[in-house]
Amino acid sequence: MSRSVLFDTETTGLDPLTGDRVIEIAAIELLNDLPTANEFYALLDPERDIPAESTRVHGITSAHVEGKPKFADIADEMLKFFGDAPLVAHNAPFDFGFIDAELARLGKPGLGRARMIDTLVLAKARFPGMPNSLDALCRRFEIDLSARTTHNALLDCKLLAGVYVELTGGRQRGLVLETGDVLSFAQYAPPAQRTARHIVPEKEQIAAHEAFIGKLKEPVWRKE
């Protein structure tokens, strides 16, 4: 069973090279591209101010992160959760860039772009020329957005997991899963118990079928 990790960050701004820092990180384990109950989450003290324009995006203020751990405190736990799995994110270069900058401050190697799976790239390939933000994709796939009043790393991960399932066809794989850590999407599965019915076609239906296949060249129904 293949393991990957889907993750998201919230930050103080848009550019880690100008001093912006990670203030929230969330990750969800995926098995065969389907989300499990195994999650990682941290709200962080960025060791700097949080600009008002950033707070308007994610709703996190300096008061929210007061006394919270610093990135250095959770780096090893995060890396352990990531393991050596492929890493899934929406607009992944943004999140990879911030995590790599935080790791560089600690003298640790970056995540490695070979591990990157960018759902924005997947969405653009499937829906060229269409809006492919997380909100737009959720609406397209009829995923409930009612709880998303601001950006929130863990909520965004859960929404993106649903989007990723749709983008990769994972929902069809989920139909055959039994109860366990992996979400089964049981609401899409056929009823567990169904009585088989033997259906006998009427004479008119048989005649219509014979007339139809009689018009075909070498129909497979008549091959032995």
Secondary structure, DSSP 8 states (H G I E B T S, - for coil): --EEEEEEEEESSS-GGGT--EEEEEEEEEETTEEEEEEEEEE---SS---HHHHHHH---HHHHTT---HHHHHHHHHHHHTT--EEETTHHHHHHHHHHHHHHTT-----GGGEEEHHHHHHHHSTTS--SHHHHHHHTT---TT-SS--HHHHHHHHHHHHHHHHTHHHHHTT--SSSB---GGGS--S----------HHHHHHHHHHHTTSSS-GGG--
